[in-house]
Amino acid sequence: MAATTGSISNQVQIPAVPNLPVAPTTYDQNYVGQLNNVLRLYFNQLNNVVSVNTNQIASNAVLTWLNQ
């Protein structure tokens, strides 16, 4: 579940920290695949949040410049 922060007009969905699978005592290729998948999904969510926020900042900068 994602947490929400910010004002009503600028809501940001912060991705929840993933539950990592429990590591086995010996090497297991399936475990590494699961771990990589969990981390890939989490970092994709973070990337999306950063992308949206960057676009909002750029849009706000343009609006500020136009209102001068």
Secondary structure, DSSP 8 states (H G I E B T S, - for coil): --EEES-TTS-EEE----------SS--HHHHHHHHHHHHHHHHHHHHHHHHHHHHHHHHHHHHHHT-
